[in-house]
Amino acid sequence: MATIKAILKKRLGKPLVNENGESLIYIQYVHQAKSALFSSRIKVKPECWNDKKQIVDSKKEIKRIKANESVLKDIENTDNLTNALLKSKKANIESIVRRFQYEGKEPSIYLVKEEYEKNFKNKNEEKTPEKDFFTLYDEYLTKIKNLKSLSSYNQAQTLKVHLVDFFEFNKEKPRLEKIDYKFYENFIQFLYADIKKRNKKGEIVERLGLHNNSVGINIKNLKFFLTHLANIKITVNEDFKKFKVFKEKGTIVFLTQQELEILYNLDLAKNASLEKVRDLFIFQCSTGLRFSDLKRVGPEHIFENTIRMMAHKTKKAIKVPLTPKALAILQKYNYELPIISEQKQNSSLKTLCKKAGFTSKVEVPFYKAGNKEYKKYFKYELISTHCAVRTFITHCGERGITAKVVSEITGKTVKIILDHYYGTTDETIEKEMEKAFGFGIKSNEK
């Protein structure tokens, strides 16, 4: 059942007021447990608002002993005019709802608000044209460009590509009110599916269906966008709060202590660029810094052989004691690390690790909808700057440093560390079993 009433918008139980101590009166329309707010453009001091009767009642705050009858009469007349205007605005919404019902249309909050704004906006006010879906999305991309990490920004751009493909594939015009649970179900099925599309050159190319984690990243970024719109008072379908973000635990790829030593001692005297890539990677493996923090490191962050800085991504304090290897690399470059782009670093790391002989096979599971698939890679193909953080955390665990201490060093939570960064080798498992039970797998070998 639809309800219409006048309210003062509140935050934490108190009316929102402007610098003059006044609150804006809204008309609230509720239909099928969803609500929309319509500005009445009428402001009132909260103490002069009768919430029960939904009227302005200024004279209740004026003591009769301090105001004569003439003043009270003027106040009453002003309130009567204000309340009549408020009643008229409520009646406008009621008439829209009744008309939709008469025409057999569902008077949803989106249709009612659209009709109200079209027919009853103040004619003296310059009308701002509504922005379409992708105009809003482009504005969102501009806003987050300098607020989020490069990888997060790139993920948001990737989502736009998938959304464009989805609406083109279904020959639909994107509308905010249509981003509901039905859209969500159709969109994830689209992301899972193999599709063919034309590239910028007009050639037909195939996009293979995404796996669960990639689908989850896109849904997560869609929810970020819709939350942003809701925060800036743009009406969105609240179904988006029910969108599920898929996340499967991935394979934790890292370098063993032996592999890290091989890489550290690799002769790269004839390849200066790879030497810098190697040194940067070793430094990251020795400190656990994200690449976004690594490229900021300078003398101003070093205090008594400890790196102290605020993490770019989490805004948490990180404090990393420098190991001899890390300190030696800093001194080698006079505390100005040879930073290149993360994309180029990742590409060069694969070349570097192939040269180091990291060619063992690694089986990686992928989850797609309800199915599990496996792919095999050479280890060097999986090495990236992110593996450096996993390598650091895994080596800390192997050396007896607790997850709580690693959390203090890296700024990551203990749960995140254990779930996504801490790997184990067969040798570590054997040592732990021997420590716990007094024998090892190899102890029975003759």
C-alpha positions in Angstrom: 0.0 0.0 0.0 1.3 3.4 -1.0 1.8 6.1 1.7 2.6 9.8 1.2 3.7 12.1 4.1 5.9 15.1 4.8 9.0 14.6 6.8 12.3 16.3 7.9 15.3 14.3 6.7 17.3 13.0 9.6 20.8 11.6 10.3 21.5 9.6 13.4 18.0 10.5 14.7 18.5 14.2 14.3 17.1 16.6 11.6 19.7 17.7 9.0 20.0 21.5 9.3 21.8 24.1 7.2 24.0 27.0 8.4 20.8 28.9 9.4 19.6 26.1 11.5 16.8 25.2 9.1 15.8 21.8 7.7 14.4 21.0 4.3 10.9 19.4 4.2 10.6 16.4 2.0 7.6 14.5 0.7 8.2 10.8 1.2 6.4 8.4 -1.1 6.5 4.7 0.0 5.4 1.9 -2.3 6.1 -1.9 -1.8 8.7 -1.2 0.9 10.6 1.2 -1.3 10.7 4.9 -0.8 11.5 8.1 -2.7 12.0 11.6 -1.4 10.7 14.7 -3.2 12.0 18.1 -2.2 9.3 20.6 -1.2 11.7 23.5 -1.4 10.3 24.6 2.0 12.7 25.1 4.9 11.7 25.2 8.5 13.4 25.3 11.9 13.0 21.8 13.4 11.5 23.1 16.6 8.7 24.6 14.4 7.8 21.3 12.8 4.9 19.2 14.0 5.9 15.7 12.9 2.7 14.0 14.0 0.4 16.4 12.1 3.0 17.0 9.3 2.6 20.8 9.4 4.6 23.9 10.2 3.5 25.3 13.6 5.8 28.2 14.4 3.7 29.8 17.1 4.0 26.8 19.4 7.6 28.0 20.1 6.5 31.5 21.0 5.3 32.2 24.5 2.2 34.3 24.5 3.5 36.5 27.3 6.3 37.7 24.9 4.2 38.2 21.7 1.0 40.1 21.3 -2.0 38.8 19.4 -1.1 40.7 16.2 2.3 39.1 16.0 0.8 35.6 16.6 -1.8 36.2 13.9 0.9 37.1 11.3 2.9 33.9 12.2 -0.3 31.9 12.0 -1.1 33.3 8.5 2.4 32.6 7.3 2.2 29.0 8.6 -1.2 28.5 6.9 0.2 29.6 3.5 3.2 27.3 4.0 1.0 24.3 5.0 -1.3 25.0 2.1 1.7 24.8 -0.3 2.9 21.6 1.4 -0.6 20.1 1.1 -0.7 21.0 -2.6 2.7 19.2 -3.3 1.4 16.1 -1.5 -1.8 16.3 -3.6 0.2 16.4 -6.8 1.9 13.1 -5.9 -1.4 11.6 -4.9 -2.9 12.5 -8.3 0.0 10.9 -10.2 -0.4 7.7 -8.2 -4.2 7.6 -8.8 -3.7 8.3 -12.5 -1.2 5.4 -12.9 -3.6 3.1 -11.0 -6.5 4.1 -13.3 -4.3 3.4 -16.3 -3.4 0.0 -15.0 0.3 0.9 -14.4 2.2 0.0 -11.3 2.9 3.3 -9.4 6.6 2.5 -8.7 8.7 5.1 -6.9 10.7 5.5 -10.1 7.8 6.2 -12.4 6.1 8.5 -9.8 9.3 10.5 -9.2 10.0 10.8 -13.0 6.5 12.1 -13.6 6.5 14.5 -10.7 9.8 16.0 -11.7 8.6 16.3 -15.3 5.3 18.1 -14.5 5.7 19.9 -11.2 9.3 21.2 -11.2 9.5 24.9 -10.3 9.2 26.7 -13.6 11.3 29.6 -12.3 14.2 27.2 -11.7 16.4 26.4 -14.6 15.8 22.7 -15.5 18.9 20.5 -15.6 18.7 17.8 -18.2 18.9 14.3 -16.8 22.3 12.6 -17.4 22.3 9.2 -19.1 23.8 6.1 -17.5 27.2 6.2 -19.1 27.6 10.0 -18.6 27.2 9.3 -14.9 29.6 6.4 -15.1 32.2 8.6 -16.9 31.9 11.2 -14.2 32.4 8.5 -11.6 35.6 7.3 -13.3 36.9 10.9 -13.3 36.2 11.2 -9.6 37.9 7.9 -8.6 41.0 8.3 -10.8 43.1 10.0 -8.2 41.4 8.4 -5.2 41.9 4.7 -6.0 44.9 2.6 -7.0 45.7 2.2 -10.7 44.5 -1.5 -10.5 41.2 -0.5 -8.9 40.7 2.3 -11.5 41.5 -0.2 -14.4 38.9 -2.6 -12.9 36.3 0.1 -13.0 37.2 0.8 -16.7 36.9 -2.9 -17.5 33.4 -2.9 -16.0 32.4 -0.1 -18.3 33.5 -2.2 -21.3 31.4 -5.2 -20.1 28.4 -3.0 -19.5 28.6 -1.5 -23.0 28.9 -5.0 -24.5 25.9 -6.2 -22.4 23.5 -3.4 -23.4 24.6 -3.6 -27.1 24.3 -7.4 -27.1 20.7 -7.2 -25.6 19.9 -4.1 -27.7 18.8 -2.3 -24.6 19.1 1.3 -23.5 20.7 1.5 -20.0 18.5 3.0 -17.4 19.3 3.3 -13.7 15.9 2.1 -12.5 16.4 -1.1 -14.6 19.5 -2.1 -12.7 17.6 -4.4 -10.5 18.0 -8.1 -9.4 16.8 -9.3 -12.8 19.5 -7.3 -14.5 22.0 -8.7 -12.1 21.1 -12.3 -13.0 21.2 -11.5 -16.7 24.5 -9.7 -16.4 26.4 -12.4 -14.5 25.2 -15.0 -17.1 26.5 -12.6 -19.8 29.8 -12.4 -18.1 30.1 -16.2 -17.8 29.3 -16.7 -21.5 31.6 -16.8 -24.4 30.6 -13.9 -26.8 31.6 -12.6 -30.1 31.8 -8.8 -30.7 33.4 -6.3 -33.1 36.5 -4.5 -32.1 37.4 -0.9 -33.0 38.6 -2.0 -36.4 35.3 -3.7 -37.1 36.8 -7.2 -36.8 34.8 -10.0 -35.0 36.7 -11.1 -31.9 35.7 -13.6 -29.2 35.6 -12.8 -25.5 35.9 -16.0 -23.4 33.6 -16.2 -20.5 34.9 -15.0 -17.1 35.6 -17.1 -14.1 34.0 -16.5 -10.7 36.6 -14.2 -9.2 36.5 -12.0 -12.4 32.7 -11.9 -12.3 32.9 -11.0 -8.6 35.3 -8.1 -9.2 32.9 -6.7 -11.8 29.9 -7.0 -9.6 31.9 -5.4 -6.7 32.7 -2.4 -8.9 29.1 -2.1 -10.1 28.0 -1.9 -6.4 30.7 0.7 -5.7 29.3 2.8 -8.6 25.7 2.5 -7.5 26.6 3.3 -3.9 28.3 6.4 -5.1 25.2 7.5 -7.0 23.0 6.9 -4.0 25.5 8.9 -1.8 25.1 11.9 -4.2 21.3 11.7 -4.0 20.7 10.1 -7.4 17.8 7.6 -7.2 19.0 4.0 -7.9 17.1 0.7 -7.5 17.9 -0.6 -4.1 18.0 -4.2 -5.4 21.8 -3.6 -5.9 22.4 -4.1 -2.2 21.4 -7.8 -2.8 24.0 -8.4 -5.6 26.3 -11.2 -4.5 30.1 -10.8 -5.0 31.7 -14.1 -5.9 35.1 -14.7 -4.4 37.0 -18.0 -4.6 40.4 -18.5 -2.8 43.1 -18.5 -5.5 46.3 -20.3 -5.7 49.0 -18.6 -3.6 52.0 -18.3 -5.9 55.3 -17.3 -4.3 59.1 -17.9 -4.5 60.7 -20.3 -2.1 63.7 -19.0 -0.1 66.0 -21.1 -2.3 64.4 -19.6 -5.5 64.8 -16.1 -4.1 68.5 -16.7 -3.4 68.9 -17.9 -7.0 67.3 -14.8 -8.3 69.4 -12.5 -5.9 72.7 -14.1 -7.1 71.7 -14.2 -10.8 74.4 -12.6 -13.0 72.8 -9.7 -14.8 75.9 -7.6 -15.4 75.1 -7.5 -19.1 71.5 -6.6 -18.7 71.1 -3.4 -16.7 67.3 -3.1 -17.2 66.6 -6.7 -15.9 69.1 -6.0 -13.0 66.9 -3.1 -11.9 63.7 -5.2 -12.2 65.4 -7.9 -10.1 66.6 -5.5 -7.4 63.1 -3.9 -7.2 61.5 -7.3 -6.9 63.9 -8.6 -4.3 63.4 -5.4 -2.3 59.6 -5.9 -2.5 60.0 -9.6 -1.4 62.1 -8.4 1.6 59.6 -5.7 2.7 56.2 -6.9 1.7 55.3 -3.5 0.3 52.6 -3.1 -2.3 53.8 -1.7 -5.6 51.8 1.5 -5.0 53.8 2.0 -1.7 57.1 0.7 -3.2 57.3 3.5 -5.7 56.9 6.2 -3.0 59.8 4.9 -0.8 62.4 7.6 -0.2 64.9 8.8 2.5 62.0 10.6 4.2 60.4 7.2 5.0 63.5 5.6 6.6 63.8 5.9 10.4 66.6 3.9 12.1 66.6 1.3 9.4 62.8 1.0 9.4 60.4 2.1 6.7 57.5 4.0 8.2 54.7 5.3 6.0 50.9 5.3 5.4 49.7 2.6 3.0 48.3 4.2 -0.1 45.5 1.6 -0.5 44.3 1.1 3.1 45.5 4.4 4.7 47.0 2.3 7.5 50.4 2.8 9.1 53.0 0.3 8.0 56.4 -0.2 9.6 58.9 -2.5 8.0 62.3 -3.2 9.6 64.9 -3.4 6.7 66.7 -6.7 6.2 70.3 -6.6 5.1 69.3 -7.4 1.5 66.7 -4.6 1.5 69.1 -2.1 3.0 71.8 -3.0 0.5 69.5 -2.4 -2.4 68.4 1.0 -1.0 72.1 2.0 -0.6 72.9 0.7 -4.1 70.5 3.2 -5.6 71.2 6.0 -3.1 67.7 5.5 -1.5 66.0 6.3 -4.9 64.6 3.0 -6.2 64.6 2.5 -10.0 60.8 2.6 -10.4 59.1 1.7 -13.7 55.4 1.2 -14.4 53.8 -1.8 -12.7 52.7 -3.2 -16.1 56.3 -3.1 -17.4 57.6 -4.5 -14.1 55.2 -7.5 -14.3 56.1 -8.2 -18.0 59.9 -8.0 -17.2 59.5 -10.3 -14.1 58.3 -13.1 -16.3 61.4 -12.8 -18.6 63.6 -12.5 -15.5 62.2 -15.6 -13.8 62.3 -17.6 -17.0 66.0 -16.7 -17.2 66.4 -17.9 -13.6 65.0 -21.3 -14.6 61.7 -21.2 -12.7 60.0 -23.6 -15.2 58.3 -26.0 -12.9 54.6 -26.6 -13.7 51.9 -25.1 -11.5 48.3 -26.3 -11.7 45.8 -23.5 -11.1 42.1 -24.2 -10.4 39.4 -21.8 -11.8 35.7 -21.7 -10.8 33.1 -20.8 -13.4 29.5 -20.8 -12.2 29.2 -24.2 -10.5 32.1 -25.8 -12.3 35.8 -26.2 -11.5 38.4 -26.1 -14.2 42.2 -26.6 -14.1 45.0 -25.0 -16.2 48.7 -25.6 -16.1 51.3 -22.8 -16.3 55.1 -22.5 -16.0 55.9 -20.9 -12.7 57.6 -17.9 -14.3 54.3 -17.1 -16.1 52.6 -16.5 -12.8 55.1 -14.2 -11.2 54.0 -10.6 -10.6 54.6 -7.8 -8.2 51.7 -9.2 -6.1 53.7 -12.5 -5.7 56.4 -10.4 -4.0 54.0 -9.6 -1.1 53.0 -13.3 -0.9 56.7 -14.3 -0.9 57.5 -11.9 2.0 54.5 -13.1 4.1 55.2 -16.8 3.4 58.9 -16.4 4.4 57.9 -14.6 7.6 55.7 -17.5 8.5 58.5 -20.0 7.7 60.9 -18.1 10.0 58.5 -18.1 12.9 57.1 -14.6 12.7 53.4 -14.7 13.7 50.6 -13.5 11.5 49.8 -10.8 14.1 53.3 -9.3 13.7 53.1 -9.6 9.9 49.8 -7.7 10.2 51.6 -4.9 12.0 54.3 -4.8 9.4 52.1 -4.8 6.3 48.9 -3.2 7.5 46.9 -6.2 6.3 44.5 -8.0 8.6 45.4 -11.4 10.0 42.5 -13.0 8.2 43.5 -11.6 4.8 47.1 -12.7 5.4 46.1 -16.3 6.2 43.5 -16.6 3.5 45.2 -14.9 0.6 49.0 -14.4 1.2 50.4 -17.2 3.3 51.7 -20.1 1.3 53.4 -23.3 2.4 56.0 -25.6 0.8 56.3 -29.4 1.1 59.4 -28.9 3.1 57.7 -26.6 5.6 54.8 -29.1 6.1 57.4 -31.9 6.7 59.3 -29.8 9.3 56.1 -28.8 11.1 54.9 -32.5 11.3 58.3 -33.5 12.6 58.2 -30.8 15.2 54.7 -31.8 16.3 55.0 -35.6 16.2 58.7 -36.3 16.6 59.1 -37.9 13.2 59.1 -36.8 9.6 58.0 -38.2 6.3 61.6 -38.6 5.3 62.7 -40.2 8.6 61.5 -43.6 7.5 63.4 -43.5 4.2 66.5 -45.9 4.1 
